Amino acid sequence: MAEAITEMIFLIVGISLALSVIGTIVLSTERMNSAMGATSSALYDKMSSKIKIVNDPLSMSGSPSKPLIIYAQNVGKTTLSTDVVLMIDGEAKECKEYLLEGEVWAPSSVLCLEIEHPRLPEGEHRVTVVAENGVMDSMVFRV
């Protein structure tokens, strides 16, 4: 009889341990699945987004008296935020952002980025526009 009770206790402990391990594995799998879903969603968003600077590099001015206007077109498949980073020669610049048409930066629409007094020295410069999801485009122009 004592032997049966001991076996019963070992069986209950074994089942409890197995259930604990299974619960931990299920929880870990659920967390991993959730993280993979978020990563794949962000990756899809980045892969279906694309921007293109559509300025004519020959008509760009770095004159302090005229604003420098950069035109960035959304050539991807997703609507983007107009909250972008504009860099000239690797340095972030404050700019005014507005759309040529519409309320959102939808595919095929153009975002205008205006720098009031660029004060660029003569020579070659690189302008880069970076969207909120990391998609970017660059263009070289001369002043």
GROMACS elastic network, one bead per residue, 0.5 to 0.9 nm:
[ bonds ]
;  ai    aj funct       b0    kb
    1     4     6  0.51624   500
    1     5     6  0.64459   500
    1     6     6  0.87540   500
    2     5     6  0.51181   500
    2     6     6  0.62057   500
    2     7     6  0.86372   500
    3     6     6  0.51233   500
    3     7     6  0.62274   500
    3     8     6  0.85773   500
    4     7     6  0.50725   500
    4     8     6  0.60462   500
    4     9     6  0.86280   500
    5     9     6  0.61719   500
    5    10     6  0.86227   500
    6     9     6  0.51175   500
    6    10     6  0.62300   500
    6    11     6  0.85708   500
    7    10     6  0.50594   500
    7    11     6  0.60553   500
    7    12     6  0.86244   500
    8    11     6  0.50287   500
    8    12     6  0.62112   500
    8    13     6  0.86015   500
    9    12     6  0.51529   500
    9    13     6  0.61039   500
    9    14     6  0.84585   500
   10    13     6  0.50837   500
   10    14     6  0.59395   500
   10    15     6  0.85268   500
   11    14     6  0.50238   500
   11    15     6  0.61168   500
   11    16     6  0.85331   500
   12    15     6  0.51525   500
   12    16     6  0.60810   500
   12    17     6  0.85610   500
   13    16     6  0.50514   500
   13    17     6  0.61042   500
   13    18     6  0.85581   500
   14    17     6  0.51341   500
   14    18     6  0.61237   500
   14    19     6  0.86093   500
   15    18     6  0.50350   500
   15    19     6  0.61233   500
   15    20     6  0.85914   500
   16    19     6  0.51535   500
   16    20     6  0.62106   500
   16    21     6  0.87351   500
   17    20     6  0.50758   500
   17    21     6  0.62742   500
   17    22     6  0.86205   500
   18    21     6  0.51772   500
   18    22     6  0.61329   500
   18    23     6  0.85444   500
   19    22     6  0.50303   500
   19    23     6  0.59984   500
   19    24     6  0.85571   500
   20    23     6  0.50973   500
   20    24     6  0.62254   500
   20    25     6  0.86704   500
   21    24     6  0.51543   500
   21    25     6  0.62094   500
   21    26     6  0.86336   500
   22    25     6  0.50926   500
   22    26     6  0.60946   500
   22    27     6  0.85634   500
   23    26     6  0.51590   500
   23    27     6  0.61385   500
   23    28     6  0.85948   500
   24    27     6  0.51577   500
   24    28     6  0.61385   500
   24    29     6  0.85374   500
   25    28     6  0.51303   500
   25    29     6  0.60339   500
   25    30     6  0.85257   500
   26    29     6  0.50900   500
   26    30     6  0.61101   500
   26    31     6  0.86883   500
   27    30     6  0.51059   500
   27    31     6  0.62901   500
   27    32     6  0.86543   500
   28    31     6  0.51662   500
   28    32     6  0.61513   500
   28    33     6  0.85378   500
   29    32     6  0.50797   500
   29    33     6  0.60291   500
   29    34     6  0.85597   500
   30    33     6  0.50760   500
   30    34     6  0.61720   500
   30    35     6  0.86510   500
   31    34     6  0.51105   500
   31    35     6  0.61867   500
   31    36     6  0.85880   500
   32    35     6  0.51022   500
   32    36     6  0.60798   500
   32    37     6  0.85308   500
   33    36     6  0.51179   500
   33    37     6  0.61420   500
   33    38     6  0.87329   500
   34    37     6  0.51069   500
   34    38     6  0.63621   500
   34    39     6  0.86832   500
   35    38     6  0.51986   500
   35    39     6  0.61522   500
   35    40     6  0.85657   500
   36    39     6  0.50248   500
   36    40     6  0.59694   500
   36    41     6  0.84369   500
   37    40     6  0.51949   500
   37    41     6  0.61048   500
   37    42     6  0.86618   500
   38    41     6  0.51285   500
   38    42     6  0.62676   500
   38    43     6  0.85842   500
   39    42     6  0.51778   500
   39    43     6  0.60555   500
   39    44     6  0.85236   500
   40    44     6  0.59639   500
   40    45     6  0.84494   500
   41    44     6  0.51368   500
   41    45     6  0.61618   500
   41    46     6  0.86606   500
   42    45     6  0.50479   500
   42    46     6  0.62147   500
   42    47     6  0.85962   500
   42   133     6  0.80472   500
   43    46     6  0.50880   500
   43    47     6  0.60318   500
   43    48     6  0.85500   500
   44    47     6  0.50414   500
   44    48     6  0.60499   500
   44    49     6  0.84793   500
   45    48     6  0.53674   500
   45    49     6  0.61841   500
   45    77     6  0.89654   500
   45    78     6  0.73143   500
   45   133     6  0.77155   500
   46    49     6  0.51839   500
   46    50     6  0.78488   500
   46   133     6  0.61711   500
   46   134     6  0.73280   500
   46   135     6  0.65560   500
   47    50     6  0.76959   500
   47    76     6  0.86021   500
   47   135     6  0.85945   500
   48    76     6  0.56936   500
   48    77     6  0.54020   500
   48    78     6  0.63392   500
   49    74     6  0.76914   500
   49    75     6  0.74052   500
   49    77     6  0.59142   500
   49    78     6  0.57574   500
   49    79     6  0.80738   500
   49    80     6  0.78313   500
   49   107     6  0.88360   500
   49   133     6  0.83978   500
   49   135     6  0.67702   500
   50    73     6  0.85662   500
   50    74     6  0.61436   500
   50    75     6  0.53686   500
   50    77     6  0.77359   500
   50    78     6  0.84883   500
   50   131     6  0.88839   500
   50   135     6  0.61927   500
   50   136     6  0.73299   500
   50   137     6  0.82853   500
   51    72     6  0.64544   500
   51    73     6  0.55406   500
   51    75     6  0.53450   500
   51    76     6  0.66115   500
   51   129     6  0.82745   500
   51   130     6  0.85401   500
   51   131     6  0.79605   500
   51   135     6  0.69988   500
   51   136     6  0.63237   500
   51   137     6  0.62361   500
   52    71     6  0.83915   500
   52    72     6  0.54838   500
   52    73     6  0.51932   500
   52    74     6  0.65927   500
   52    75     6  0.65971   500
   52   129     6  0.85967   500
   52   136     6  0.78524   500
   52   137     6  0.57003   500
   52   138     6  0.79773   500
   53    70     6  0.71592   500
   53    71     6  0.57164   500
   53    73     6  0.62184   500
   53   127     6  0.89002   500
   53   128     6  0.83585   500
   53   129     6  0.76856   500
   53   137     6  0.63868   500
   53   138     6  0.69046   500
   53   139     6  0.68942   500
   54    57     6  0.88361   500
   54    70     6  0.78750   500
   54    71     6  0.55794   500
   54    72     6  0.59031   500
   54    73     6  0.66268   500
   54   110     6  0.87529   500
   54   139     6  0.89907   500
   55    58     6  0.86038   500
   55    59     6  0.79150   500
   55    60     6  0.76441   500
   55    69     6  0.84543   500
   55    70     6  0.63562   500
   55    71     6  0.57148   500
   55    72     6  0.78698   500
   55   139     6  0.86329   500
   56    59     6  0.55991   500
   56    60     6  0.68947   500
   56   141     6  0.86794   500
   57    60     6  0.55486   500
   57    61     6  0.89924   500
   57   139     6  0.78411   500
   57   140     6  0.71267   500
   57   142     6  0.71631   500
   58    61     6  0.85177   500
   58   141     6  0.69990   500
   58   142     6  0.72433   500
   58   143     6  0.86548   500
   59   141     6  0.89363   500
   60    68     6  0.68831   500
   60    69     6  0.77432   500
   60    70     6  0.85274   500
   60   141     6  0.71419   500
   60   142     6  0.75844   500
   60   143     6  0.72124   500
   61    64     6  0.87757   500
   61    66     6  0.73255   500
   61    67     6  0.78150   500
   61    68     6  0.60968   500
   61    69     6  0.86284   500
   61   118     6  0.87460   500
   61   120     6  0.86235   500
   61   142     6  0.81407   500
   61   143     6  0.59266   500
   62    65     6  0.86331   500
   62    66     6  0.74893   500
   62    67     6  0.76921   500
   62    68     6  0.62933   500
   62   117     6  0.80278   500
   62   118     6  0.57111   500
   62   119     6  0.59098   500
   62   120     6  0.50206   500
   62   121     6  0.74969   500
   62   122     6  0.80813   500
   62   142     6  0.85812   500
   62   143     6  0.57551   500
   63    66     6  0.54890   500
   63    67     6  0.73988   500
   63    68     6  0.78798   500
   63   117     6  0.73669   500
   63   118     6  0.68011   500
   63   119     6  0.60439   500
   63   120     6  0.69844   500
   63   121     6  0.88427   500
   63   143     6  0.81277   500
   64    67     6  0.71621   500
   64    68     6  0.88334   500
   64   116     6  0.78656   500
   64   118     6  0.57893   500
   64   120     6  0.77644   500
   65   116     6  0.83980   500
   65   117     6  0.66907   500
   65   118     6  0.87957   500
   65   119     6  0.86844   500
   66   116     6  0.71388   500
   66   117     6  0.68102   500
   66   118     6  0.82714   500
   67   114     6  0.64080   500
   67   115     6  0.54776   500
   67   117     6  0.56962   500
   67   118     6  0.68289   500
   68   113     6  0.81604   500
   68   114     6  0.57209   500
   68   115     6  0.51636   500
   68   116     6  0.66535   500
   68   117     6  0.74145   500
   68   118     6  0.64384   500
   69   112     6  0.65717   500
   69   113     6  0.55739   500
   69   115     6  0.64149   500
   69   116     6  0.86603   500
   70   111     6  0.81759   500
   70   112     6  0.57525   500
   70   113     6  0.50168   500
   70   114     6  0.63946   500
   70   115     6  0.84233   500
   70   127     6  0.84821   500
   70   129     6  0.88645   500
   71   110     6  0.63735   500
   71   111     6  0.57864   500
   71   113     6  0.64115   500
   71   114     6  0.88263   500
   72   109     6  0.85609   500
   72   110     6  0.55739   500
   72   111     6  0.51582   500
   72   112     6  0.64431   500
   72   113     6  0.77747   500
   72   129     6  0.75423   500
   72   137     6  0.85492   500
   73    76     6  0.89258   500
   73   105     6  0.85079   500
   73   107     6  0.79390   500
   73   108     6  0.61917   500
   73   109     6  0.57648   500
   73   111     6  0.61370   500
   73   112     6  0.87439   500
   74    77     6  0.81764   500
   74    78     6  0.82938   500
   74    79     6  0.79061   500
   74    80     6  0.76572   500
   74   105     6  0.68709   500
   74   106     6  0.66664   500
   74   107     6  0.50240   500
   74   108     6  0.51891   500
   74   109     6  0.57946   500
   74   110     6  0.63895   500
   74   111     6  0.78634   500
   75    78     6  0.87736   500
   75   106     6  0.88840   500
   75   107     6  0.56866   500
   75   108     6  0.53578   500
   75   109     6  0.79825   500
   76    79     6  0.81147   500
   76   106     6  0.87568   500
   76   107     6  0.58088   500
   76   108     6  0.76448   500
   77   106     6  0.82628   500
   77   107     6  0.57616   500
   77   108     6  0.87370   500
   78   105     6  0.88997   500
   78   106     6  0.67502   500
   78   107     6  0.61438   500
   79   104     6  0.70950   500
   79   105     6  0.56693   500
   79   107     6  0.59693   500
   80    83     6  0.84865   500
   80   104     6  0.74400   500
   80   105     6  0.53765   500
   80   106     6  0.64667   500
   80   107     6  0.81501   500
   80   131     6  0.74592   500
   80   132     6  0.77226   500
   80   133     6  0.85444   500
   81    84     6  0.73610   500
   81   104     6  0.73091   500
   81   105     6  0.63702   500
   81   106     6  0.89037   500
   81   131     6  0.73471   500
   81   132     6  0.67176   500
   82    97     6  0.70331   500
   82    98     6  0.78358   500
   82    99     6  0.83318   500
   82   104     6  0.74758   500
   82   105     6  0.62755   500
   82   111     6  0.73308   500
   82   131     6  0.77117   500
   82   132     6  0.82572   500
   83    97     6  0.80156   500
   83   131     6  0.70354   500
   83   132     6  0.65174   500
   84    97     6  0.85017   500
   84   129     6  0.67851   500
   84   130     6  0.56099   500
   84   132     6  0.59188   500
   85    92     6  0.66582   500
   85    93     6  0.76446   500
   85    94     6  0.84272   500
   85    95     6  0.87679   500
   85   128     6  0.80729   500
   85   129     6  0.58048   500
   85   130     6  0.51020   500
   85   131     6  0.66502   500
   85   132     6  0.79314   500
   86    91     6  0.82001   500
   86    92     6  0.56612   500
   86    93     6  0.57170   500
   86    94     6  0.74494   500
   86    95     6  0.73897   500
   86   113     6  0.78282   500
   86   127     6  0.72665   500
   86   128     6  0.58676   500
   86   130     6  0.65385   500
   87    90     6  0.54047   500
   87    93     6  0.56331   500
   87    94     6  0.88829   500
   87   126     6  0.80548   500
   87   127     6  0.56718   500
   87   128     6  0.50780   500
   87   129     6  0.64319   500
   87   130     6  0.81950   500
   88    91     6  0.53594   500
   88    92     6  0.65675   500
   88    93     6  0.69590   500
   88   125     6  0.68574   500
   88   126     6  0.56347   500
   88   128     6  0.63835   500
   88   129     6  0.89364   500
   89    92     6  0.85167   500
   89   125     6  0.58555   500
   89   126     6  0.50461   500
   89   127     6  0.63387   500
   89   128     6  0.80336   500
   90   126     6  0.76843   500
   90   127     6  0.78825   500
   90   128     6  0.77274   500
   93   115     6  0.76328   500
   93   118     6  0.88376   500
   94   114     6  0.86736   500
   94   115     6  0.68263   500
   94   116     6  0.89060   500
   95   113     6  0.59236   500
   95   114     6  0.52600   500
   95   116     6  0.74595   500
   96   112     6  0.79467   500
   96   113     6  0.56258   500
   96   114     6  0.50756   500
   96   115     6  0.66530   500
   96   116     6  0.83059   500
   97   111     6  0.68935   500
   97   112     6  0.56946   500
   97   114     6  0.65622   500
   98   101     6  0.87030   500
   98   110     6  0.88056   500
   98   111     6  0.58762   500
   98   112     6  0.52997   500
   98   113     6  0.67837   500
   98   114     6  0.84780   500
   99   102     6  0.66412   500
   99   103     6  0.72147   500
   99   104     6  0.76022   500
   99   105     6  0.70514   500
   99   109     6  0.75617   500
   99   110     6  0.60281   500
   99   112     6  0.58620   500
   99   113     6  0.88267   500
  100   109     6  0.74154   500
  100   110     6  0.59091   500
  100   111     6  0.64021   500
  100   112     6  0.68804   500
  101   104     6  0.84966   500
  101   105     6  0.88310   500
  101   109     6  0.70673   500
  101   110     6  0.75628   500
  101   111     6  0.86822   500
  102   105     6  0.76074   500
  102   106     6  0.82664   500
  102   109     6  0.79681   500
  103   106     6  0.85428   500
  104   109     6  0.83934   500
  105   108     6  0.82479   500
  105   109     6  0.59143   500
  105   110     6  0.70741   500
  105   111     6  0.68231   500
  106   109     6  0.55653   500
  106   110     6  0.84256   500
  107   110     6  0.86243   500
  115   118     6  0.59728   500
  117   120     6  0.87870   500
  120   123     6  0.84553   500
  120   125     6  0.83780   500
  120   143     6  0.73438   500
  121   124     6  0.87497   500
  121   125     6  0.89601   500
  121   143     6  0.71846   500
  122   125     6  0.87817   500
  122   142     6  0.72759   500
  123   141     6  0.83733   500
  123   142     6  0.53900   500
  123   143     6  0.54349   500
  124   140     6  0.68228   500
  124   141     6  0.57157   500
  124   143     6  0.65681   500
  125   139     6  0.83823   500
  125   140     6  0.56149   500
  125   141     6  0.54317   500
  125   142     6  0.60284   500
  125   143     6  0.76970   500
  126   138     6  0.66768   500
  126   139     6  0.56029   500
  126   141     6  0.63566   500
  126   142     6  0.87160   500
  127   137     6  0.83985   500
  127   138     6  0.55178   500
  127   139     6  0.54166   500
  127   140     6  0.63635   500
  127   141     6  0.77832   500
  128   136     6  0.68596   500
  128   137     6  0.56675   500
  128   139     6  0.65834   500
  128   140     6  0.89008   500
  129   135     6  0.84332   500
  129   136     6  0.54545   500
  129   137     6  0.56148   500
  129   138     6  0.64879   500
  130   133     6  0.80393   500
  130   134     6  0.59122   500
  130   135     6  0.57847   500
  130   137     6  0.68450   500
  130   138     6  0.88284   500
  131   134     6  0.54236   500
  131   135     6  0.53370   500
  131   136     6  0.60786   500
  132   135     6  0.73798   500
  133   136     6  0.88879   500
